[in-house]
Amino acid sequence: MTRFYRQAEADLEGIYRYVAANNEAAAKRTIAAILDSLRVLEAFPAAGRRRDDLFPGLRAWPTVDYTSFYFVEGGDVAIVRILGGGQNVTGSAIKGVL
């Protein structure tokens, strides 16, 4: 099962608003593509790249032009953040959510 931290939900909303400002159909496609990509993690939770440099146990999964950061908790995938691929990600962007 995949679940989303509140900040990850807020990230999705922000992505939608940002893209929809120019093209609402593209925003819907972008969110759908991100969510579709995350389904892979339900079957293969260890597929993402380890990012222990940011936070112990954290993994990253590329989704369209974004990167989803997550933990494997038991058999579940917990999405912590979804950030733009060009963003400089630091541990504080993750620690502030936990």
Phi, psi and omega in degrees: 000145176250133174230158186242130169294158180303321181294324178294321176297319177295322177300315179299317178298319179295320177298314180301310181300317181299311182289321182294338178301332179252330186197104184295323179297320178294324178297316178297318179295320181296312180296318178298320180294319178298311182296321177298318180297324182290341179297332177301324184292335177297321180276326185228072186298337180270009184293330182288157179287134178294138178231053178298341177294335179267318179193137182303129178087355181286144175232158179234140181227121180288133179222109182055239179261020185231165175235129177262131179252133187210165172241151169263117182241103187067234176262003184262156173253124181249109181280122184264313182216155171227109188239152178299142183301333181271356181285143175277106185269130177239165178301329180293334177293335179266313184299326180295343182268330187281000000 
